[in-house]
Amino acid sequence: MTVQPIDVGLLGDTRDAGGDVSADVSAPPDAPAFIDASGFCQGHGPIPLPGSDQCTGDLAHLFRFAACACGSLDASGRLTTDSFDSSGDGGAGSGQAASIAANGAVATNAHTTLGGSVYAGGAGVAQGSAAVTLRGDGTVAHDLLSGGDVLVGGIYQVGGDLDSTGNVTIQSGSLSVVGTVHLTAGHSASGVTAGGGVASDGTAVAPPCDCSRPIDIAGIVAAHQSDNDDGALGLATTALDHPPSPVQLPCGRYYVDGVQGGTVQLLVQGRVALFVAGDVSVDQGLEIDLAPDAELDLFVSGNVSLQGATTLGNVSAPARVRLYVGGPTVTLSATASVGANVYAPDAVVALASSFEMKGALFAQQLEFSGDFTIHYDTSVLQTPGCTPSGSPCQTCDDCAGATPACKAGTCVPCVTTADCCAPLTCSAGRCVLPAQ
């Protein structure tokens, strides 16, 4: 199944070639038939993002990492990442494309098994503090890149290279690097075992997470207060305020004032965009059921608080659910079943209990004090965008498709991996995830 961007068209046509209404799963009983077969329900015409030439399909680049923090990522409990492709194998547990990153510091303090790389930009890290702190024990499948000092207080192995703009210090334990340790001039890595040795050819580490220009989630929601399909479905803006029964959402774009109640069940039966002007606050459980090939883009202006036995998304195909949160708070219960990609650039996401999810997390701050496992679904990066070749750009985050690199202010094909946004690598002019 190909994930599609959101658009501004009407609901798709449910009529067959003879003009009769077809028995499409996206149309529940008694649902009206609509015209515009080339519109939203056919996967065309994405929504433009306010203040840019990009559209919602281009937001897939936000989910390059299994976990990404604009500030710091702090894991004081057990941390595990791996990857899978829900459009292919459908399973989880064996892939090694699940990297973690922070524009500030990354710190671990227990058993850590990372099926990917570690990126720490070092922004805002106090003088004398490390950009990467590794305590406990663990493995990093690929590379470790640090925009500052690296402090090791445990037993760790890095399966690729280590790049640092500071010193690498072994406080206790050991650090084994299969590849080469690359340092900037004037820095050292004493006590490190490196198969490729230590070289003084290190370079600066760019901020890995795209945080300089956060998506205007509130603006996207406000734009659809009057441009939506509520009237066609007969959906009131208060329809998700303590709904007494499951709410069916056929293919379409819907706007509501908020989502709240004890238990709220959404039956997503097609390609759906749901715009929430307030908060999502559910005490006993939010259940989102996706029909085969259904998908959901959920934009929330406010905060998200999901307690109880929440089922958010689809654990078999997390790429089909994208949640964008504009508020500063995202709360998930320990019993939640999450299969989604969550973007919350202003929120501190703190998970104190053992938690397992499929998809990706992007937040201002990530704090994991319990056992945390994330199975990253790489197929989210297959989401088609609308950035045309040769578009103007400021960084590689502005480019996509056949011209993913930004050079001299223009999107062009990549030549080397240095042209790509982390953690992507250059292959035949395109920026892709490292081989799993």
MARFIGU-394037 format. One record per residue (C-alpha): x, y, z; residue in three letters. Coordinates in nm, 4 decimals, always signed. Layout:
X,Y,Z,rest
X,Y,Z,ALA
...
end
This chain:
X,Y,Z,rest
+0.0000,+0.0000,+0.0000,MET
+0.1342,+0.3438,-0.0942,THR
+0.0935,+0.6132,+0.1683,VAL
-0.0492,+0.9297,+0.0159,GLN
-0.0360,+1.2960,+0.1206,PRO
-0.3460,+1.4864,+0.2279,ILE
-0.5266,+1.7089,-0.0219,ASP
-0.7890,+1.9803,-0.0486,VAL
-1.0343,+1.8037,-0.2818,GLY
-1.3814,+1.6718,-0.1991,LEU
-1.4577,+1.3154,-0.1084,LEU
-1.3757,+1.0719,-0.3858,GLY
-1.6351,+0.9305,-0.6225,ASP
-1.8027,+0.6091,-0.5120,THR
-1.9753,+0.5551,-0.8476,ARG
-1.8713,+0.2785,-1.0824,ASP
-1.8360,+0.3062,-1.4612,ALA
-2.2125,+0.2624,-1.5061,GLY
-2.2965,+0.5472,-1.2711,GLY
-2.4111,+0.3310,-0.9803,ASP
-2.2805,+0.3665,-0.6286,VAL
-2.0100,+0.1077,-0.5709,SER
-1.9808,-0.1085,-0.2616,ALA
-1.6580,+0.0570,-0.1476,ASP
-1.5312,-0.0142,+0.2055,VAL
-1.4621,+0.3576,+0.2432,SER
-1.8353,+0.4327,+0.2315,ALA
-2.0412,+0.3102,+0.5303,PRO
-2.4111,+0.2230,+0.4954,PRO
-2.6262,+0.5246,+0.4079,ASP
-2.3199,+0.7369,+0.3274,ALA
-2.3805,+0.9818,+0.0424,PRO
-2.2073,+0.9449,-0.2948,ALA
-1.9752,+1.2238,-0.4069,PHE
-1.8075,+1.3435,-0.7214,ILE
-1.4440,+1.4417,-0.7931,ASP
-1.2771,+1.1064,-0.8530,ALA
-0.9419,+1.2827,-0.8891,SER
-0.9672,+1.4409,-0.5449,GLY
-0.8804,+1.3527,-0.1909,PHE
-0.9999,+0.9943,-0.1872,CYS
-0.7949,+0.9141,-0.4950,GLN
-0.4778,+1.0431,-0.3293,GLY
-0.4160,+1.3584,-0.5321,HIS
-0.3736,+1.7285,-0.4601,GLY
-0.1919,+1.7580,-0.1251,PRO
-0.2610,+2.0364,+0.1259,ILE
-0.0043,+2.3195,+0.1050,PRO
+0.1721,+2.4050,+0.4295,LEU
+0.1246,+2.7657,+0.5435,PRO
+0.4195,+2.9863,+0.4552,GLY
+0.5983,+2.7318,+0.2346,SER
+0.5918,+2.5613,-0.1030,ASP
+0.5699,+2.2187,+0.0608,GLN
+0.2662,+2.0049,+0.1352,CYS
+0.1733,+1.7520,+0.3990,THR
+0.3280,+1.4672,+0.2012,GLY
+0.6668,+1.6331,+0.2475,ASP
+0.6332,+1.5925,+0.6263,LEU
+0.7596,+1.2351,+0.5986,ALA
+1.1147,+1.3662,+0.6327,HIS
+1.0363,+1.4462,+0.9977,LEU
+1.0311,+1.0739,+1.0679,PHE
+1.3803,+0.9810,+0.9497,ARG
+1.4660,+0.8694,+1.3048,PHE
+1.2945,+0.6269,+1.5364,ALA
+1.3255,+0.8994,+1.8024,ALA
+1.4293,+1.2618,+1.7505,CYS
+1.4438,+1.5466,+2.0051,ALA
+1.4911,+1.9162,+1.9427,CYS
+1.6456,+1.9435,+2.2891,GLY
+1.7809,+1.6329,+2.4592,SER
+1.7073,+1.2615,+2.4609,LEU
+1.7564,+1.1028,+2.8012,ASP
+1.7105,+0.7278,+2.8530,ALA
+1.7626,+0.6290,+3.2159,SER
+1.5949,+0.2908,+3.1609,GLY
+1.6508,+0.0125,+2.9111,ARG
+1.6344,+0.1411,+2.5514,LEU
+1.5881,-0.0757,+2.2421,THR
+1.5286,+0.0186,+1.8779,THR
+1.4928,-0.1863,+1.5613,ASP
+1.3186,-0.1435,+1.2277,SER
+1.0903,-0.3070,+0.9744,PHE
+0.9070,-0.2204,+0.6536,ASP
+0.5316,-0.2608,+0.6919,SER
+0.4859,-0.2425,+0.3147,SER
+0.7092,-0.5457,+0.2803,GLY
+0.7928,-0.7945,+0.5559,ASP
+0.5296,-0.6622,+0.8000,GLY
+0.7300,-0.7815,+1.1010,GLY
+0.9605,-0.6165,+1.3503,ALA
+1.2780,-0.6934,+1.5322,GLY
+1.5504,-0.7526,+1.2746,SER
+1.6146,-0.4257,+1.0865,GLY
+1.8947,-0.1850,+1.1692,GLN
+1.7617,+0.1452,+1.0336,ALA
+1.6198,+0.2712,+1.3650,ALA
+1.8482,+0.5589,+1.4651,SER
+1.8004,+0.8043,+1.7532,ILE
+1.8978,+1.1702,+1.7616,ALA
+1.8869,+1.4985,+1.9504,ALA
+1.9954,+1.8474,+1.8558,ASN
+2.1298,+1.8777,+2.2090,GLY
+2.2555,+1.5826,+2.4149,ALA
+2.1910,+1.2084,+2.4109,VAL
+2.2340,+1.0126,+2.7347,ALA
+2.1798,+0.6472,+2.8218,THR
+2.2022,+0.4924,+3.1657,ASN
+2.1063,+0.1243,+3.1341,ALA
+2.1176,-0.1614,+2.8868,HIS
+2.0935,-0.0097,+2.5380,THR
+2.0485,-0.1925,+2.2085,THR
+2.0219,+0.0464,+1.9150,LEU
+1.9465,-0.0930,+1.5710,GLY
+2.0801,+0.2152,+1.3961,GLY
+2.3047,+0.5144,+1.4698,SER
+2.3259,+0.7836,+1.7391,VAL
+2.3359,+1.1540,+1.6494,TYR
+2.3861,+1.4360,+1.9012,ALA
+2.4210,+1.7912,+1.7715,GLY
+2.5533,+1.9258,+2.1011,GLY
+2.3452,+2.2445,+2.0855,ALA
+2.3027,+2.4098,+2.4256,GLY
+2.5271,+2.1611,+2.6048,VAL
+2.7046,+2.3333,+2.8939,ALA
+3.0792,+2.3680,+2.8818,GLN
+3.2393,+2.0694,+3.0482,GLY
+2.9373,+1.8469,+2.9797,SER
+2.9245,+1.5713,+2.7214,ALA
+2.7055,+1.5743,+2.4122,ALA
+2.6861,+1.1939,+2.4328,VAL
+2.6922,+1.0035,+2.7618,THR
+2.6902,+0.6239,+2.7543,LEU
+2.6389,+0.4500,+3.0870,ARG
+2.5314,+0.0951,+3.1622,GLY
+2.6123,-0.1261,+2.8650,ASP
+2.5016,-0.1734,+2.5072,GLY
+2.5560,-0.1701,+2.1342,THR
+2.5097,+0.0807,+1.8539,VAL
+2.4637,-0.1063,+1.5257,ALA
+2.6029,+0.1674,+1.3007,HIS
+2.7681,+0.5038,+1.3719,ASP
+2.7925,+0.7459,+1.6622,LEU
+2.8181,+1.1174,+1.5783,LEU
+2.8664,+1.3768,+1.8519,SER
+2.8837,+1.7544,+1.8311,GLY
+3.0879,+1.7607,+2.1509,GLY
+3.2543,+1.5351,+2.4066,ASP
+3.1672,+1.1666,+2.4415,VAL
+3.1708,+1.0236,+2.7930,LEU
+3.1625,+0.6462,+2.8474,VAL
+3.0779,+0.4987,+3.1860,GLY
+2.9987,+0.1409,+3.0856,GLY
+3.0724,-0.1273,+2.8289,ILE
+2.9710,-0.0268,+2.4749,TYR
+3.0373,-0.1303,+2.1174,GLN
+2.9841,+0.0855,+1.8073,VAL
+2.9415,-0.1175,+1.4889,GLY
+3.0486,+0.1617,+1.2513,GLY
+3.2503,+0.4820,+1.2922,ASP
+3.2616,+0.7344,+1.5751,LEU
+3.2766,+1.1054,+1.4825,ASP
+3.3260,+1.3656,+1.7548,SER
+3.4062,+1.7363,+1.7694,THR
+3.5258,+1.6866,+2.1282,GLY
+3.7189,+1.4380,+2.3400,ASN
+3.6200,+1.0763,+2.3915,VAL
+3.6717,+0.9839,+2.7571,THR
+3.6419,+0.6393,+2.9157,ILE
+3.5368,+0.7104,+3.2719,GLN
+3.4819,+0.3408,+3.3428,SER
+3.4194,+0.0290,+3.1392,GLY
+3.5247,+0.0238,+2.7738,SER
+3.4365,+0.1448,+2.4243,LEU
+3.5042,-0.0654,+2.1158,SER
+3.4578,+0.0899,+1.7708,VAL
+3.4566,-0.1444,+1.4726,VAL
+3.5376,+0.1348,+1.2293,GLY
+3.7397,+0.4545,+1.2669,THR
+3.7317,+0.7234,+1.5352,VAL
+3.7244,+1.0637,+1.3616,HIS
+3.8176,+1.3612,+1.5808,LEU
+3.8549,+1.7312,+1.5142,THR
+4.1981,+1.8825,+1.5674,ALA
+4.3158,+1.9141,+1.9255,GLY
+4.0991,+1.6349,+2.0689,HIS
+4.1795,+1.2846,+2.1886,SER
+4.0221,+0.9432,+2.2390,ALA
+4.2391,+0.7667,+2.4928,SER
+4.1508,+0.4107,+2.5916,GLY
+3.9206,+0.3511,+2.2926,VAL
+3.9683,+0.0346,+2.0873,THR
+3.9123,+0.1185,+1.7190,ALA
+3.9519,-0.1267,+1.4313,GLY
+4.0255,+0.1579,+1.1894,GLY
+4.2357,+0.3589,+1.4321,GLY
+4.2000,+0.7237,+1.5329,VAL
+4.2125,+1.0004,+1.2730,ALA
+4.2220,+1.3799,+1.3110,SER
+3.9831,+1.4421,+1.0237,ASP
+3.6594,+1.5013,+1.2092,GLY
+3.3998,+1.7500,+1.0879,THR
+3.1174,+1.9459,+1.2458,ALA
+2.7965,+1.7587,+1.3299,VAL
+2.4882,+1.9341,+1.1935,ALA
+2.1683,+1.9417,+1.4031,PRO
+2.0038,+1.6115,+1.3043,PRO
+1.6403,+1.7005,+1.3845,CYS
+1.4490,+1.9546,+1.1731,ASP
+1.3490,+2.1977,+1.4486,CYS
+1.4365,+2.5425,+1.3161,SER
+1.1051,+2.5833,+1.1302,ARG
+0.8377,+2.3779,+1.3082,PRO
+0.5215,+2.2914,+1.1197,ILE
+0.2358,+2.5358,+1.1858,ASP
-0.0088,+2.2755,+1.3136,ILE
-0.2547,+2.5297,+1.4529,ALA
-0.2530,+2.7110,+1.1201,GLY
-0.3251,+2.3905,+0.9276,ILE
-0.6168,+2.3126,+1.1599,VAL
-0.7585,+2.6664,+1.1405,ALA
-0.7438,+2.6570,+0.7595,ALA
-0.9875,+2.3646,+0.7619,HIS
-1.2483,+2.5102,+0.9949,GLN
-1.4477,+2.6095,+0.6861,SER
-1.2799,+2.3885,+0.4248,ASP
-1.3834,+2.0353,+0.5184,ASN
-1.6309,+1.7550,+0.4475,ASP
-1.8273,+1.7757,+0.7758,ASP
-2.1422,+1.8879,+0.6013,GLY
-2.1319,+1.6090,+0.3442,ALA
-2.1141,+1.3489,+0.6215,LEU
-2.3466,+1.5340,+0.8596,GLY
-2.0689,+1.5541,+1.1203,LEU
-2.1076,+1.8197,+1.3903,ALA
-1.7955,+1.9899,+1.5239,THR
-1.8918,+1.8471,+1.8657,THR
-1.9350,+1.4925,+1.7329,ALA
-1.6248,+1.3636,+1.9163,LEU
-1.7148,+1.5217,+2.2498,ASP
-1.8168,+1.2182,+2.4582,HIS
-1.9621,+1.0230,+2.1609,PRO
-2.2081,+0.7573,+2.2857,PRO
-2.1070,+0.5046,+2.0186,SER
-1.8279,+0.4386,+1.7678,PRO
-1.7919,+0.7135,+1.5065,VAL
-1.7507,+0.6022,+1.1453,GLN
-1.5238,+0.8167,+0.9281,LEU
-1.5341,+0.7339,+0.5574,PRO
-1.2815,+0.8905,+0.3238,CYS
-1.2746,+1.2658,+0.3773,GLY
-1.1421,+1.5681,+0.5671,ARG
-1.3134,+1.6467,+0.8969,TYR
-1.2908,+1.9306,+1.1481,TYR
-1.3941,+1.9034,+1.5149,VAL
-1.3600,+2.1259,+1.8211,ASP
-1.1981,+1.8540,+2.0321,GLY
-1.1875,+1.4853,+2.1161,VAL
-1.2791,+1.3878,+2.4707,GLN
-1.4622,+1.1295,+2.6729,GLY
-1.4243,+0.8129,+2.8737,GLY
-1.3893,+0.5867,+2.5710,THR
-1.3788,+0.7155,+2.2141,VAL
-1.3771,+0.4779,+1.9170,GLN
-1.3055,+0.5933,+1.5611,LEU
-1.3734,+0.3593,+1.2706,LEU
-1.1506,+0.4923,+0.9930,VAL
-1.2774,+0.3379,+0.6727,GLN
-1.0775,+0.5186,+0.4077,GLY
-0.8285,+0.7968,+0.3585,ARG
-0.9064,+1.0420,+0.6406,VAL
-0.7672,+1.3739,+0.7603,ALA
-0.8995,+1.4824,+1.1011,LEU
-0.8370,+1.8390,+1.2220,PHE
-0.8884,+1.9018,+1.5965,VAL
-0.9092,+2.2645,+1.7104,ALA
-0.8645,+2.1876,+2.0823,GLY
-0.7290,+1.8987,+2.2881,ASP
-0.7521,+1.5238,+2.2594,VAL
-0.8267,+1.4033,+2.6127,SER
-0.9563,+1.0497,+2.6651,VAL
-0.9655,+0.8917,+3.0121,ASP
-1.0349,+0.5246,+2.9503,GLN
-0.9188,+0.4653,+2.5969,GLY
-0.9036,+0.6059,+2.2458,LEU
-0.9411,+0.3316,+1.9897,GLU
-0.8602,+0.4013,+1.6261,ILE
-0.9582,+0.1109,+1.4029,ASP
-0.8264,+0.1197,+1.0479,LEU
-0.9991,-0.0690,+0.7690,ALA
-0.7695,-0.2423,+0.5171,PRO
-0.5739,+0.0281,+0.3308,ASP
-0.7297,+0.3079,+0.5403,ALA
-0.5016,+0.5818,+0.6727,GLU
-0.5269,+0.8765,+0.9089,LEU
-0.3535,+1.2129,+0.9388,ASP
-0.4557,+1.3618,+1.2741,LEU
-0.3709,+1.7298,+1.3376,PHE
-0.4278,+1.8508,+1.6971,VAL
-0.3878,+2.2198,+1.7833,SER
-0.3782,+2.1534,+2.1577,GLY
-0.2513,+1.8787,+2.3850,ASN
-0.2920,+1.5024,+2.3725,VAL
-0.3689,+1.2954,+2.6818,SER
-0.4495,+0.9293,+2.6244,LEU
-0.5155,+0.7186,+2.9320,GLN
-0.6394,+0.3629,+2.9664,GLY
-0.6262,+0.0928,+2.7003,ALA
-0.5587,+0.3244,+2.4106,THR
-0.5172,+0.1845,+2.0609,THR
-0.3572,+0.4566,+1.8539,LEU
-0.2953,+0.3664,+1.4926,GLY
-0.2103,+0.0292,+1.3484,ASN
+0.0765,-0.1766,+1.4887,VAL
+0.0948,-0.3765,+1.1643,SER
+0.1279,-0.0619,+0.9521,ALA
+0.2341,+0.2400,+1.1628,PRO
+0.3154,+0.4422,+0.8503,ALA
-0.0590,+0.4723,+0.7859,ARG
-0.1175,+0.6937,+1.0931,VAL
+0.0519,+1.0307,+1.1416,ARG
-0.0247,+1.2394,+1.4532,LEU
+0.0796,+1.6070,+1.4642,TYR
+0.0479,+1.7803,+1.8038,VAL
+0.0716,+2.1570,+1.8437,GLY
+0.0502,+2.1731,+2.2240,GLY
+0.3283,+2.1306,+2.4828,PRO
+0.1935,+1.8097,+2.6392,THR
+0.1689,+1.4525,+2.5110,VAL
+0.0684,+1.1928,+2.7710,THR
+0.0466,+0.8223,+2.6894,LEU
-0.0566,+0.5507,+2.9331,SER
+0.1691,+0.2516,+2.9877,ALA
-0.1040,+0.0233,+2.8532,THR
-0.1325,+0.2082,+2.5226,ALA
-0.0914,+0.0184,+2.1979,SER
+0.0706,+0.2638,+1.9593,VAL
+0.1354,+0.2121,+1.5904,GLY
+0.1851,+0.5667,+1.4615,ALA
+0.4308,+0.8422,+1.3781,ASN
+0.4044,+1.1214,+1.6356,VAL
+0.5274,+1.4775,+1.5714,TYR
+0.5120,+1.7095,+1.8756,ALA
+0.7847,+1.9746,+1.8352,PRO
+0.6855,+2.1756,+2.1461,ASP
+0.6169,+1.8843,+2.3794,ALA
+0.8124,+1.7041,+2.6471,VAL
+0.7308,+1.3359,+2.6044,VAL
+0.8145,+1.1568,+2.9274,ALA
+0.7498,+0.7831,+2.9551,LEU
+0.8089,+0.6596,+3.3085,ALA
+0.6792,+0.3040,+3.2714,SER
+0.7770,+0.0221,+3.0401,SER
+0.6495,+0.1120,+2.6953,PHE
+0.6646,-0.0448,+2.3506,GLU
+0.5498,+0.1175,+2.0282,MET
+0.5778,+0.0905,+1.6522,LYS
+0.6413,+0.4008,+1.4451,GLY
+0.8460,+0.7091,+1.5357,ALA
+0.8599,+0.9912,+1.7924,LEU
+0.9601,+1.3537,+1.7310,PHE
+0.9405,+1.5938,+2.0265,ALA
+1.1034,+1.8881,+2.1959,GLN
+1.2313,+1.6632,+2.4743,GLN
+1.2309,+1.2840,+2.5113,LEU
+1.2666,+1.1256,+2.8562,GLU
+1.2518,+0.7474,+2.8956,PHE
+1.2868,+0.6302,+3.2553,SER
+1.1288,+0.2867,+3.2093,GLY
+1.2061,+0.0139,+2.9595,ASP
+1.1345,+0.1658,+2.6195,PHE
+1.1229,-0.0195,+2.2871,THR
+1.0486,+0.1345,+1.9508,ILE
+1.0053,-0.0606,+1.6282,HIS
+1.0608,+0.1922,+1.3508,TYR
+0.8518,+0.1500,+1.0330,ASP
+1.0768,+0.2610,+0.7462,THR
+0.7896,+0.2729,+0.4966,SER
+0.6775,+0.6122,+0.6317,VAL
+0.9538,+0.7615,+0.4144,LEU
+0.7748,+0.6309,+0.1057,GLN
+0.5054,+0.8978,+0.1545,THR
+0.4980,+1.1029,-0.1684,PRO
+0.5394,+1.4770,-0.1390,GLY
+0.4964,+1.7666,-0.3812,CYS
+0.8332,+1.9462,-0.3732,THR
+0.9257,+1.9797,-0.7429,PRO
+1.2749,+1.9133,-0.8735,SER
+1.4962,+2.2200,-0.8704,GLY
+1.2984,+2.3956,-0.5961,SER
+1.4679,+2.6683,-0.3895,PRO
+1.5901,+2.5502,-0.0508,CYS
+1.7720,+2.6459,+0.2647,GLN
+1.8615,+2.2944,+0.3857,THR
+1.8160,+1.9367,+0.2667,CYS
+1.4958,+1.9275,+0.4755,ASP
+1.3367,+2.1412,+0.2027,ASP
+1.4097,+1.8871,-0.0730,CYS
+1.2722,+1.5445,-0.1606,ALA
+1.2289,+1.2809,-0.4286,GLY
+1.4758,+1.2829,-0.7174,ALA
+1.6456,+1.6037,-0.5976,THR
+1.6966,+1.5512,-0.2218,PRO
+2.0144,+1.7572,-0.1744,ALA
+2.0330,+2.1342,-0.1217,CYS
+2.3254,+2.3001,-0.2987,LYS
+2.3640,+2.6723,-0.3703,ALA
+2.0020,+2.7226,-0.2665,GLY
+1.8577,+2.4683,-0.5114,THR
+1.7295,+2.1115,-0.4702,CYS
+1.9473,+1.8770,-0.6783,VAL
+2.0352,+1.5043,-0.6821,PRO
+2.2796,+1.3994,-0.4109,CYS
+2.6348,+1.3019,-0.5041,VAL
+2.7695,+1.1897,-0.1683,THR
+2.6130,+1.1001,+0.1660,THR
+2.7262,+1.4388,+0.2973,ALA
+2.4575,+1.5923,+0.0742,ASP
+2.1786,+1.4101,+0.2586,CYS
+2.0010,+1.4855,+0.5839,CYS
+2.1029,+1.2474,+0.8618,ALA
+2.0750,+0.9510,+0.8883,PRO
+2.0156,+0.9066,+0.5150,LEU
+2.2813,+0.7978,+0.2666,THR
+2.3179,+0.8807,-0.1025,CYS
+2.2320,+0.6072,-0.3526,SER
+2.1993,+0.6800,-0.7264,ALA
+2.1184,+1.0462,-0.6618,GLY
+1.8553,+0.9783,-0.3948,ARG
+1.8803,+0.9966,-0.0168,CYS
+1.7718,+0.6700,+0.1448,VAL
+1.7992,+0.4964,+0.4790,LEU
+2.1148,+0.2888,+0.5300,PRO
+2.0762,-0.0746,+0.4313,ALA
+1.9062,-0.2691,+0.7057,GLN
end
